[in-house]
């Protein structure tokens, strides 16, 4: 896996991931919305941590400067 996310992209993903997890686990969202927020938050944090986004790879897109 080649890194395809810039540092700014990774920071934004991490912040959004934490916010989504907080909304889901913090009780601000309930039911299906909480599950969706938790899953999306976890995915955002994972992609931020490893620097690779599978959707970017599928569409041959990258925010990382060569």
Predicted model as a PDB file, atoms N, CA, C, CB and O in Angstrom, pLDDT in the B-factor column:
MODEL        1                                                                  
ATOM      1  N   UNK A   1       0.848  -1.181   0.000  1.00 81.00           N  
ATOM      2  CA  UNK A   1       0.000   0.000   0.000  1.00 81.00           C  
ATOM      3  C   UNK A   1       0.888   1.236   0.000  1.00 81.00           C  
ATOM      4  CB  UNK A   1      -0.962   0.002   1.222  1.00 81.00           C  
ATOM      5  O   UNK A   1       1.762   1.399   0.851  1.00 81.00           O  
ATOM      6  N   UNK A   2       0.647   2.080  -0.951  1.00 90.00           N  
ATOM      7  CA  UNK A   2       1.392   3.318  -1.074  1.00 90.00           C  
ATOM      8  C   UNK A   2       0.585   4.439  -0.420  1.00 90.00           C  
ATOM      9  CB  UNK A   2       1.699   3.641  -2.568  1.00 90.00           C  
ATOM     10  O   UNK A   2      -0.625   4.538  -0.623  1.00 90.00           O  
ATOM     11  N   UNK A   3       1.245   5.268   0.351  1.00 93.00           N  
ATOM     12  CA  UNK A   3       0.571   6.390   1.008  1.00 93.00           C  
ATOM     13  C   UNK A   3      -0.015   7.309  -0.067  1.00 93.00           C  
ATOM     14  CB  UNK A   3       1.560   7.177   1.940  1.00 93.00           C  
ATOM     15  O   UNK A   3       0.688   7.745  -0.978  1.00 93.00           O  
ATOM     16  N   UNK A   4      -1.324   7.598   0.055  1.00 94.00           N  
ATOM     17  CA  UNK A   4      -1.964   8.467  -0.921  1.00 94.00           C  
ATOM     18  C   UNK A   4      -2.729   9.615  -0.262  1.00 94.00           C  
ATOM     19  CB  UNK A   4      -2.901   7.660  -1.790  1.00 94.00           C  
ATOM     20  O   UNK A   4      -3.607  10.220  -0.876  1.00 94.00           O  
ATOM     21  N   UNK A   5      -2.387   9.907   0.992  1.00 95.00           N  
ATOM     22  CA  UNK A   5      -3.028  10.999   1.723  1.00 95.00           C  
ATOM     23  C   UNK A   5      -1.967  11.983   2.202  1.00 95.00           C  
ATOM     24  CB  UNK A   5      -3.851  10.456   2.922  1.00 95.00           C  
ATOM     25  O   UNK A   5      -0.921  11.583   2.713  1.00 95.00           O  
ATOM     26  N   UNK A   6      -2.244  13.259   2.034  1.00 95.00           N  
ATOM     27  CA  UNK A   6      -1.334  14.282   2.550  1.00 95.00           C  
ATOM     28  C   UNK A   6      -1.492  14.389   4.063  1.00 95.00           C  
ATOM     29  CB  UNK A   6      -1.600  15.656   1.874  1.00 95.00           C  
ATOM     30  O   UNK A   6      -2.429  13.841   4.643  1.00 95.00           O  
ATOM     31  N   UNK A   7      -0.567  15.098   4.685  1.00 95.00           N  
ATOM     32  CA  UNK A   7      -0.650  15.277   6.138  1.00 95.00           C  
ATOM     33  C   UNK A   7      -1.915  16.026   6.525  1.00 95.00           C  
ATOM     34  CB  UNK A   7       0.580  16.027   6.659  1.00 95.00           C  
ATOM     35  O   UNK A   7      -2.555  15.677   7.518  1.00 95.00           O  
ATOM     36  N   UNK A   8      -2.290  17.052   5.758  1.00 96.00           N  
ATOM     37  CA  UNK A   8      -3.513  17.809   6.053  1.00 96.00           C  
ATOM     38  C   UNK A   8      -4.741  16.897   5.943  1.00 96.00           C  
ATOM     39  CB  UNK A   8      -3.652  19.022   5.089  1.00 96.00           C  
ATOM     40  O   UNK A   8      -5.649  16.974   6.770  1.00 96.00           O  
ATOM     41  N   UNK A   9      -4.764  16.048   4.935  1.00 96.00           N  
ATOM     42  CA  UNK A   9      -5.863  15.100   4.735  1.00 96.00           C  
ATOM     43  C   UNK A   9      -5.953  14.148   5.923  1.00 96.00           C  
ATOM     44  CB  UNK A   9      -5.671  14.305   3.419  1.00 96.00           C  
ATOM     45  O   UNK A   9      -7.045  13.858   6.410  1.00 96.00           O  
ATOM     46  N   UNK A  10      -4.819  13.671   6.381  1.00 96.00           N  
ATOM     47  CA  UNK A  10      -4.790  12.734   7.502  1.00 96.00           C  
ATOM     48  C   UNK A  10      -5.271  13.391   8.789  1.00 96.00           C  
ATOM     49  CB  UNK A  10      -3.381  12.183   7.696  1.00 96.00           C  
ATOM     50  O   UNK A  10      -5.984  12.766   9.574  1.00 96.00           O  
ATOM     51  N   UNK A  11      -4.887  14.649   9.013  1.00 97.00           N  
ATOM     52  CA  UNK A  11      -5.323  15.367  10.212  1.00 97.00           C  
ATOM     53  C   UNK A  11      -6.834  15.577  10.179  1.00 97.00           C  
ATOM     54  CB  UNK A  11      -4.593  16.725  10.331  1.00 97.00           C  
ATOM     55  O   UNK A  11      -7.518  15.370  11.182  1.00 97.00           O  
ATOM     56  N   UNK A  12      -7.351  15.989   9.020  1.00 97.00           N  
ATOM     57  CA  UNK A  12      -8.802  16.199   8.906  1.00 97.00           C  
ATOM     58  C   UNK A  12      -9.563  14.899   9.135  1.00 97.00           C  
ATOM     59  CB  UNK A  12      -9.157  16.777   7.523  1.00 97.00           C  
ATOM     60  O   UNK A  12     -10.595  14.895   9.806  1.00 97.00           O  
ATOM     61  N   UNK A  13      -9.064  13.799   8.584  1.00 97.00           N  
ATOM     62  CA  UNK A  13      -9.716  12.508   8.782  1.00 97.00           C  
ATOM     63  C   UNK A  13      -9.718  12.104  10.255  1.00 97.00           C  
ATOM     64  CB  UNK A  13      -9.024  11.433   7.946  1.00 97.00           C  
ATOM     65  O   UNK A  13     -10.711  11.581  10.761  1.00 97.00           O  
ATOM     66  N   UNK A  14      -8.605  12.350  10.934  1.00 98.00           N  
ATOM     67  CA  UNK A  14      -8.518  11.997  12.349  1.00 98.00           C  
ATOM     68  C   UNK A  14      -9.506  12.814  13.175  1.00 98.00           C  
ATOM     69  CB  UNK A  14      -7.091  12.212  12.869  1.00 98.00           C  
ATOM     70  O   UNK A  14     -10.176  12.274  14.056  1.00 98.00           O  
ATOM     71  N   UNK A  15      -9.599  14.100  12.898  1.00 98.00           N  
ATOM     72  CA  UNK A  15     -10.530  14.959  13.648  1.00 98.00           C  
ATOM     73  C   UNK A  15     -11.972  14.528  13.397  1.00 98.00           C  
ATOM     74  CB  UNK A  15     -10.341  16.447  13.254  1.00 98.00           C  
ATOM     75  O   UNK A  15     -12.757  14.392  14.335  1.00 98.00           O  
ATOM     76  N   UNK A  16     -12.316  14.315  12.130  1.00 98.00           N  
ATOM     77  CA  UNK A  16     -13.685  13.892  11.802  1.00 98.00           C  
ATOM     78  C   UNK A  16     -13.974  12.523  12.421  1.00 98.00           C  
ATOM     79  CB  UNK A  16     -13.891  13.842  10.261  1.00 98.00           C  
ATOM     80  O   UNK A  16     -15.077  12.289  12.917  1.00 98.00           O  
ATOM     81  N   UNK A  17     -13.000  11.625  12.396  1.00 98.00           N  
ATOM     82  CA  UNK A  17     -13.180  10.303  12.997  1.00 98.00           C  
ATOM     83  C   UNK A  17     -13.454  10.373  14.482  1.00 98.00           C  
ATOM     84  CB  UNK A  17     -11.966   9.454  12.753  1.00 98.00           C  
ATOM     85  O   UNK A  17     -14.338   9.682  14.987  1.00 98.00           O  
ATOM     86  N   UNK A  18     -12.703  11.204  15.186  1.00 98.00           N  
ATOM     87  CA  UNK A  18     -12.909  11.355  16.629  1.00 98.00           C  
ATOM     88  C   UNK A  18     -14.282  11.950  16.911  1.00 98.00           C  
ATOM     89  CB  UNK A  18     -11.808  12.239  17.247  1.00 98.00           C  
ATOM     90  O   UNK A  18     -14.977  11.502  17.823  1.00 98.00           O  
ATOM     91  N   UNK A  19     -14.675  12.949  16.142  1.00 98.00           N  
ATOM     92  CA  UNK A  19     -15.996  13.571  16.336  1.00 98.00           C  
ATOM     93  C   UNK A  19     -17.111  12.548  16.098  1.00 98.00           C  
ATOM     94  CB  UNK A  19     -16.174  14.788  15.384  1.00 98.00           C  
ATOM     95  O   UNK A  19     -18.058  12.475  16.881  1.00 98.00           O  
ATOM     96  N   UNK A  20     -17.006  11.766  15.034  1.00 98.00           N  
ATOM     97  CA  UNK A  20     -18.036  10.757  14.752  1.00 98.00           C  
ATOM     98  C   UNK A  20     -18.100   9.703  15.857  1.00 98.00           C  
ATOM     99  CB  UNK A  20     -17.763  10.079  13.399  1.00 98.00           C  
ATOM    100  O   UNK A  20     -19.186   9.299  16.272  1.00 98.00           O  
ATOM    101  N   UNK A  21     -16.942   9.264  16.327  1.00 97.00           N  
ATOM    102  CA  UNK A  21     -16.950   8.287  17.423  1.00 97.00           C  
ATOM    103  C   UNK A  21     -17.540   8.882  18.693  1.00 97.00           C  
ATOM    104  CB  UNK A  21     -15.533   7.782  17.697  1.00 97.00           C  
ATOM    105  O   UNK A  21     -18.266   8.205  19.420  1.00 97.00           O  
ATOM    106  N   UNK A  22     -17.232  10.140  18.960  1.00 97.00           N  
ATOM    107  CA  UNK A  22     -17.805  10.806  20.128  1.00 97.00           C  
ATOM    108  C   UNK A  22     -19.327  10.890  20.012  1.00 97.00           C  
ATOM    109  CB  UNK A  22     -17.205  12.215  20.292  1.00 97.00           C  
ATOM    110  O   UNK A  22     -20.043  10.645  20.984  1.00 97.00           O  
ATOM    111  N   UNK A  23     -19.817  11.236  18.823  1.00 97.00           N  
ATOM    112  CA  UNK A  23     -21.266  11.322  18.628  1.00 97.00           C  
ATOM    113  C   UNK A  23     -21.930   9.965  18.810  1.00 97.00           C  
ATOM    114  CB  UNK A  23     -21.585  11.877  17.241  1.00 97.00           C  
ATOM    115  O   UNK A  23     -22.993   9.865  19.421  1.00 97.00           O  
ATOM    116  N   UNK A  24     -21.303   8.923  18.279  1.00 95.00           N  
ATOM    117  CA  UNK A  24     -21.884   7.589  18.364  1.00 95.00           C  
ATOM    118  C   UNK A  24     -21.824   6.998  19.754  1.00 95.00           C  
ATOM    119  CB  UNK A  24     -21.196   6.677  17.414  1.00 95.00           C  
ATOM    120  O   UNK A  24     -22.829   6.516  20.275  1.00 95.00           O  
ATOM    121  N   UNK A  25     -20.637   7.033  20.361  1.00 95.00           N  
ATOM    122  CA  UNK A  25     -20.467   6.432  21.682  1.00 95.00           C  
ATOM    123  C   UNK A  25     -20.902   7.355  22.808  1.00 95.00           C  
ATOM    124  CB  UNK A  25     -19.030   6.037  21.885  1.00 95.00           C  
ATOM    125  O   UNK A  25     -21.182   6.899  23.916  1.00 95.00           O  
ATOM    126  N   UNK A  26     -20.959   8.642  22.530  1.00 94.00           N  
ATOM    127  CA  UNK A  26     -21.306   9.606  23.560  1.00 94.00           C  
ATOM    128  C   UNK A  26     -22.793   9.732  23.819  1.00 94.00           C  
ATOM    129  CB  UNK A  26     -20.769  10.926  23.195  1.00 94.00           C  
ATOM    130  O   UNK A  26     -23.205  10.455  24.726  1.00 94.00           O  
ATOM    131  N   UNK A  27     -23.597   9.046  23.042  1.00 92.00           N  
ATOM    132  CA  UNK A  27     -25.036   9.061  23.255  1.00 92.00           C  
ATOM    133  C   UNK A  27     -25.760  10.193  22.554  1.00 92.00           C  
ATOM    134  CB  UNK A  27     -25.314   9.136  24.699  1.00 92.00           C  
ATOM    135  O   UNK A  27     -26.964  10.373  22.740  1.00 92.00           O  
ATOM    136  N   UNK A  28     -25.039  10.958  21.750  1.00 95.00           N  
ATOM    137  CA  UNK A  28     -25.693  12.045  21.020  1.00 95.00           C  
ATOM    138  C   UNK A  28     -26.527  11.500  19.860  1.00 95.00           C  
ATOM    139  CB  UNK A  28     -24.649  13.044  20.496  1.00 95.00           C  
ATOM    140  O   UNK A  28     -27.520  12.107  19.458  1.00 95.00           O  
ATOM    141  N   UNK A  29     -26.120  10.374  19.343  1.00 96.00           N  
ATOM    142  CA  UNK A  29     -26.880   9.682  18.308  1.00 96.00           C  
ATOM    143  C   UNK A  29     -27.314   8.336  18.874  1.00 96.00           C  
ATOM    144  CB  UNK A  29     -26.036   9.505  16.992  1.00 96.00           C  
ATOM    145  O   UNK A  29     -26.624   7.755  19.713  1.00 96.00           O  
ATOM    146  N   UNK A  30     -28.444   7.851  18.417  1.00 95.00           N  
ATOM    147  CA  UNK A  30     -28.937   6.565  18.903  1.00 95.00           C  
ATOM    148  C   UNK A  30     -29.337   5.687  17.727  1.00 95.00           C  
ATOM    149  CB  UNK A  30     -30.130   6.760  19.862  1.00 95.00           C  
ATOM    150  O   UNK A  30     -29.559   6.167  16.615  1.00 95.00           O  
ATOM    151  N   UNK A  31     -29.422   4.411  17.995  1.00 96.00           N  
ATOM    152  CA  UNK A  31     -29.893   3.459  17.002  1.00 96.00           C  
ATOM    153  C   UNK A  31     -28.943   3.310  15.832  1.00 96.00           C  
ATOM    154  CB  UNK A  31     -31.236   3.870  16.502  1.00 96.00           C  
ATOM    155  O   UNK A  31     -27.724   3.264  15.998  1.00 96.00           O  
ATOM    156  N   UNK A  32     -29.521   3.235  14.653  1.00 97.00           N  
ATOM    157  CA  UNK A  32     -28.757   3.023  13.432  1.00 97.00           C  
ATOM    158  C   UNK A  32     -27.770   4.152  13.180  1.00 97.00           C  
ATOM    159  CB  UNK A  32     -29.692   2.882  12.250  1.00 97.00           C  
ATOM    160  O   UNK A  32     -26.656   3.907  12.718  1.00 97.00           O  
ATOM    161  N   UNK A  33     -28.166   5.384  13.477  1.00 97.00           N  
ATOM    162  CA  UNK A  33     -27.281   6.527  13.253  1.00 97.00           C  
ATOM    163  C   UNK A  33     -26.021   6.425  14.097  1.00 97.00           C  
ATOM    164  CB  UNK A  33     -28.009   7.830  13.561  1.00 97.00           C  
ATOM    165  O   UNK A  33     -24.941   6.803  13.642  1.00 97.00           O  
ATOM    166  N   UNK A  34     -26.142   5.925  15.307  1.00 97.00           N  
ATOM    167  CA  UNK A  34     -24.975   5.757  16.175  1.00 97.00           C  
ATOM    168  C   UNK A  34     -24.028   4.708  15.600  1.00 97.00           C  
ATOM    169  CB  UNK A  34     -25.411   5.359  17.598  1.00 97.00           C  
ATOM    170  O   UNK A  34     -22.811   4.897  15.613  1.00 97.00           O  
ATOM    171  N   UNK A  35     -24.572   3.619  15.105  1.00 97.00           N  
ATOM    172  CA  UNK A  35     -23.749   2.562  14.505  1.00 97.00           C  
ATOM    173  C   UNK A  35     -23.036   3.077  13.265  1.00 97.00           C  
ATOM    174  CB  UNK A  35     -24.610   1.338  14.148  1.00 97.00           C  
ATOM    175  O   UNK A  35     -21.845   2.825  13.081  1.00 97.00           O  
ATOM    176  N   UNK A  36     -23.755   3.794  12.420  1.00 98.00           N  
ATOM    177  CA  UNK A  36     -23.162   4.365  11.201  1.00 98.00           C  
ATOM    178  C   UNK A  36     -22.037   5.332  11.568  1.00 98.00           C  
ATOM    179  CB  UNK A  36     -24.242   5.092  10.350  1.00 98.00           C  
ATOM    180  O   UNK A  36     -20.966   5.291  10.962  1.00 98.00           O  
ATOM    181  N   UNK A  37     -22.270   6.199  12.553  1.00 98.00           N  
ATOM    182  CA  UNK A  37     -21.251   7.156  12.980  1.00 98.00           C  
ATOM    183  C   UNK A  37     -20.024   6.429  13.536  1.00 98.00           C  
ATOM    184  CB  UNK A  37     -21.826   8.117  14.038  1.00 98.00           C  
ATOM    185  O   UNK A  37     -18.893   6.830  13.261  1.00 98.00           O  
ATOM    186  N   UNK A  38     -20.235   5.382  14.302  1.00 97.00           N  
ATOM    187  CA  UNK A  38     -19.117   4.629  14.870  1.00 97.00           C  
ATOM    188  C   UNK A  38     -18.292   3.941  13.789  1.00 97.00           C  
ATOM    189  CB  UNK A  38     -19.631   3.596  15.865  1.00 97.00           C  
ATOM    190  O   UNK A  38     -17.062   3.978  13.827  1.00 97.00           O  
ATOM    191  N   UNK A  39     -18.951   3.322  12.840  1.00 98.00           N  
ATOM    192  CA  UNK A  39     -18.241   2.627  11.758  1.00 98.00           C  
ATOM    193  C   UNK A  39     -17.468   3.634  10.904  1.00 98.00           C  
ATOM    194  CB  UNK A  39     -19.236   1.823  10.876  1.00 98.00           C  
ATOM    195  O   UNK A  39     -16.291   3.423  10.610  1.00 98.00           O  
ATOM    196  N   UNK A  40     -18.123   4.722  10.507  1.00 98.00           N  
ATOM    197  CA  UNK A  40     -17.440   5.727   9.701  1.00 98.00           C  
ATOM    198  C   UNK A  40     -16.293   6.380  10.468  1.00 98.00           C  
ATOM    199  CB  UNK A  40     -18.429   6.790   9.241  1.00 98.00           C  
ATOM    200  O   UNK A  40     -15.236   6.647   9.896  1.00 98.00           O  
ATOM    201  N   UNK A  41     -16.494   6.633  11.743  1.00 98.00           N  
ATOM    202  CA  UNK A  41     -15.434   7.202  12.561  1.00 98.00           C  
ATOM    203  C   UNK A  41     -14.231   6.285  12.657  1.00 98.00           C  
ATOM    204  CB  UNK A  41     -15.951   7.507  13.938  1.00 98.00           C  
ATOM    205  O   UNK A  41     -13.090   6.738  12.566  1.00 98.00           O  
ATOM    206  N   UNK A  42     -14.479   5.003  12.838  1.00 98.00           N  
ATOM    207  CA  UNK A  42     -13.387   4.031  12.917  1.00 98.00           C  
ATOM    208  C   UNK A  42     -12.635   3.944  11.591  1.00 98.00           C  
ATOM    209  CB  UNK A  42     -13.929   2.647  13.307  1.00 98.00           C  
ATOM    210  O   UNK A  42     -11.406   3.868  11.578  1.00 98.00           O  
ATOM    211  N   UNK A  43     -13.362   3.957  10.488  1.00 97.00           N  
ATOM    212  CA  UNK A  43     -12.735   3.910   9.166  1.00 97.00           C  
ATOM    213  C   UNK A  43     -11.883   5.157   8.944  1.00 97.00           C  
ATOM    214  CB  UNK A  43     -13.806   3.783   8.055  1.00 97.00           C  
ATOM    215  O   UNK A  43     -10.764   5.070   8.440  1.00 97.00           O  
ATOM    216  N   UNK A  44     -12.417   6.315   9.321  1.00 97.00           N  
ATOM    217  CA  UNK A  44     -11.677   7.565   9.155  1.00 97.00           C  
ATOM    218  C   UNK A  44     -10.381   7.541   9.979  1.00 97.00           C  
ATOM    219  CB  UNK A  44     -12.554   8.768   9.569  1.00 97.00           C  
ATOM    220  O   UNK A  44      -9.326   7.946   9.489  1.00 97.00           O  
ATOM    221  N   UNK A  45     -10.462   7.071  11.216  1.00 97.00           N  
ATOM    222  CA  UNK A  45      -9.260   6.999  12.053  1.00 97.00           C  
ATOM    223  C   UNK A  45      -8.247   5.997  11.499  1.00 97.00           C  
ATOM    224  CB  UNK A  45      -9.637   6.618  13.487  1.00 97.00           C  
ATOM    225  O   UNK A  45      -7.043   6.254  11.524  1.00 97.00           O  
ATOM    226  N   UNK A  46      -8.722   4.877  11.009  1.00 97.00           N  
ATOM    227  CA  UNK A  46      -7.827   3.863  10.452  1.00 97.00           C  
ATOM    228  C   UNK A  46      -7.107   4.387   9.216  1.00 97.00           C  
ATOM    229  CB  UNK A  46      -8.609   2.594  10.105  1.00 97.00           C  
ATOM    230  O   UNK A  46      -5.891   4.235   9.097  1.00 97.00           O  
ATOM    231  N   UNK A  47      -7.844   5.001   8.298  1.00 97.00           N  
ATOM    232  CA  UNK A  47      -7.210   5.523   7.091  1.00 97.00           C  
ATOM    233  C   UNK A  47      -6.261   6.670   7.423  1.00 97.00           C  
ATOM    234  CB  UNK A  47      -8.271   5.989   6.090  1.00 97.00           C  
ATOM    235  O   UNK A  47      -5.238   6.835   6.758  1.00 97.00           O  
ATOM    236  N   UNK A  48      -6.583   7.459   8.435  1.00 96.00           N  
ATOM    237  CA  UNK A  48      -5.676   8.533   8.854  1.00 96.00           C  
ATOM    238  C   UNK A  48      -4.395   7.946   9.436  1.00 96.00           C  
ATOM    239  CB  UNK A  48      -6.361   9.454   9.890  1.00 96.00           C  
ATOM    240  O   UNK A  48      -3.306   8.468   9.198  1.00 96.00           O  
ATOM    241  N   UNK A  49      -4.521   6.881  10.184  1.00 96.00           N  
ATOM    242  CA  UNK A  49      -3.352   6.276  10.827  1.00 96.00           C  
ATOM    243  C   UNK A  49      -2.398   5.638   9.820  1.00 96.00           C  
ATOM    244  CB  UNK A  49      -3.797   5.235  11.835  1.00 96.00           C  
ATOM    245  O   UNK A  49      -1.180   5.752   9.958  1.00 96.00           O  
ATOM    246  N   UNK A  50      -2.946   4.971   8.816  1.00 96.00           N  
ATOM    247  CA  UNK A  50      -2.077   4.279   7.856  1.00 96.00           C  
ATOM    248  C   UNK A  50      -1.742   5.126   6.636  1.00 96.00           C  
ATOM    249  CB  UNK A  50      -2.730   2.996   7.407  1.00 96.00           C  
ATOM    250  O   UNK A  50      -0.811   4.802   5.899  1.00 96.00           O  
ATOM    251  N   UNK A  51      -2.490   6.214   6.410  1.00 95.00           N  
ATOM    252  CA  UNK A  51      -2.196   7.107   5.293  1.00 95.00           C  
ATOM    253  C   UNK A  51      -2.635   6.600   3.941  1.00 95.00           C  
ATOM    254  CB  UNK A  51      -0.756   7.371   5.247  1.00 95.00           C  
ATOM    255  O   UNK A  51      -2.215   7.126   2.911  1.00 95.00           O  
ATOM    256  N   UNK A  52      -3.473   5.587   3.932  1.00 95.00           N  
ATOM    257  CA  UNK A  52      -3.936   4.992   2.670  1.00 95.00           C  
ATOM    258  C   UNK A  52      -5.447   4.945   2.645  1.00 95.00           C  
ATOM    259  CB  UNK A  52      -3.355   3.576   2.479  1.00 95.00           C  
ATOM    260  O   UNK A  52      -6.075   4.439   3.576  1.00 95.00           O  
ATOM    261  N   UNK A  53      -6.038   5.473   1.575  1.00 95.00           N  
ATOM    262  CA  UNK A  53      -7.479   5.427   1.394  1.00 95.00           C  
ATOM    263  C   UNK A  53      -7.793   4.525   0.201  1.00 95.00           C  
ATOM    264  CB  UNK A  53      -8.064   6.857   1.186  1.00 95.00           C  
ATOM    265  O   UNK A  53      -7.389   4.838  -0.919  1.00 95.00           O  
ATOM    266  N   UNK A  54      -8.502   3.415   0.411  1.00 94.00           N  
ATOM    267  CA  UNK A  54      -8.818   2.510  -0.685  1.00 94.00           C  
ATOM    268  C   UNK A  54      -9.642   3.172  -1.794  1.00 94.00           C  
ATOM    269  CB  UNK A  54      -9.561   1.316  -0.152  1.00 94.00           C  
ATOM    270  O   UNK A  54      -9.461   2.852  -2.969  1.00 94.00           O  
ATOM    271  N   UNK A  55     -10.539   4.086  -1.434  1.00 94.00           N  
ATOM    272  CA  UNK A  55     -11.323   4.760  -2.473  1.00 94.00           C  
ATOM    273  C   UNK A  55     -10.444   5.651  -3.347  1.00 94.00           C  
ATOM    274  CB  UNK A  55     -12.440   5.592  -1.838  1.00 94.00           C  
ATOM    275  O   UNK A  55     -10.663   5.749  -4.554  1.00 94.00           O  
ATOM    276  N   UNK A  56      -9.463   6.292  -2.745  1.00 94.00           N  
ATOM    277  CA  UNK A  56      -8.516   7.081  -3.535  1.00 94.00           C  
ATOM    278  C   UNK A  56      -7.804   6.172  -4.531  1.00 94.00           C  
ATOM    279  CB  UNK A  56      -7.487   7.800  -2.615  1.00 94.00           C  
ATOM    280  O   UNK A  56      -7.612   6.553  -5.685  1.00 94.00           O  
ATOM    281  N   UNK A  57      -7.414   4.987  -4.103  1.00 92.00           N  
ATOM    282  CA  UNK A  57      -6.704   4.059  -4.976  1.00 92.00           C  
ATOM    283  C   UNK A  57      -7.592   3.603  -6.129  1.00 92.00           C  
ATOM    284  CB  UNK A  57      -6.211   2.850  -4.181  1.00 92.00           C  
ATOM    285  O   UNK A  57      -7.133   3.517  -7.268  1.00 92.00           O  
ATOM    286  N   UNK A  58      -8.861   3.310  -5.843  1.00 95.00           N  
ATOM    287  CA  UNK A  58      -9.781   2.863  -6.883  1.00 95.00           C  
ATOM    288  C   UNK A  58      -9.930   3.925  -7.973  1.00 95.00           C  
ATOM    289  CB  UNK A  58     -11.151   2.529  -6.277  1.00 95.00           C  
ATOM    290  O   UNK A  58      -9.943   3.615  -9.164  1.00 95.00           O  
ATOM    291  N   UNK A  59     -10.043   5.182  -7.542  1.00 95.00           N  
ATOM    292  CA  UNK A  59     -10.229   6.274  -8.493  1.00 95.00           C  
ATOM    293  C   UNK A  59      -8.918   6.918  -8.930  1.00 95.00           C  
ATOM    294  CB  UNK A  59     -11.122   7.319  -7.894  1.00 95.00           C  
ATOM    295  O   UNK A  59      -8.924   7.949  -9.603  1.00 95.00           O  
ATOM    296  N   UNK A  60      -7.793   6.312  -8.547  1.00 93.00           N  
ATOM    297  CA  UNK A  60      -6.465   6.787  -8.912  1.00 93.00           C  
ATOM    298  C   UNK A  60      -6.282   8.263  -8.563  1.00 93.00           C  
ATOM    299  CB  UNK A  60      -6.221   6.569 -10.399  1.00 93.00           C  
ATOM    300  O   UNK A  60      -5.847   9.070  -9.384  1.00 93.00           O  
ATOM    301  N   UNK A  61      -6.627   8.585  -7.325  1.00 93.00           N  
ATOM    302  CA  UNK A  61      -6.567   9.948  -6.796  1.00 93.00           C  
ATOM    303  C   UNK A  61      -5.597   9.960  -5.622  1.00 93.00           C  
ATOM    304  CB  UNK A  61      -7.986  10.458  -6.361  1.00 93.00           C  
ATOM    305  O   UNK A  61      -5.473   8.968  -4.904  1.00 93.00           O  
ATOM    306  N   UNK A  62      -4.922  11.062  -5.430  1.00 93.00           N  
ATOM    307  CA  UNK A  62      -4.013  11.192  -4.299  1.00 93.00           C  
ATOM    308  C   UNK A  62      -3.914  12.652  -3.891  1.00 93.00           C  
ATOM    309  CB  UNK A  62      -2.618  10.629  -4.644  1.00 93.00           C  
ATOM    310  O   UNK A  62      -3.885  13.542  -4.740  1.00 93.00           O  
ATOM    311  N   UNK A  63      -3.861  12.893  -2.586  1.00 94.00           N  
ATOM    312  CA  UNK A  63      -3.634  14.244  -2.085  1.00 94.00           C  
ATOM    313  C   UNK A  63      -2.180  14.408  -1.683  1.00 94.00           C  
ATOM    314  CB  UNK A  63      -4.560  14.552  -0.896  1.00 94.00           C  
ATOM    315  O   UNK A  63      -1.759  15.505  -1.317  1.00 94.00           O  
ATOM    316  N   UNK A  64      -1.413  13.337  -1.745  1.00 93.00           N  
ATOM    317  CA  UNK A  64       0.000  13.357  -1.386  1.00 93.00           C  
ATOM    318  C   UNK A  64       0.814  13.888  -2.561  1.00 93.00           C  
ATOM    319  CB  UNK A  64       0.488  11.945  -0.975  1.00 93.00           C  
ATOM    320  O   UNK A  64       0.681  13.416  -3.690  1.00 93.00           O  
ATOM    321  N   UNK A  65       1.651  14.865  -2.279  1.00 88.00           N  
ATOM    322  CA  UNK A  65       2.533  15.394  -3.307  1.00 88.00           C  
ATOM    323  C   UNK A  65       3.721  14.448  -3.471  1.00 88.00           C  
ATOM    324  CB  UNK A  65       3.010  16.834  -2.949  1.00 88.00           C  
ATOM    325  O   UNK A  65       4.270  13.952  -2.487  1.00 88.00           O  
ATOM    326  N   UNK A  66       4.099  14.209  -4.681  1.00 69.00           N  
ATOM    327  CA  UNK A  66       5.208  13.265  -4.956  1.00 69.00           C  
ATOM    328  C   UNK A  66       6.548  13.780  -4.516  1.00 69.00           C  
ATOM    329  CB  UNK A  66       5.273  12.950  -6.421  1.00 69.00           C  
ATOM    330  O   UNK A  66       7.558  13.097  -4.684  1.00 69.00           O  
TER     331      UNK A  66                                                      
ENDMDL                                                                          
END                                                                             
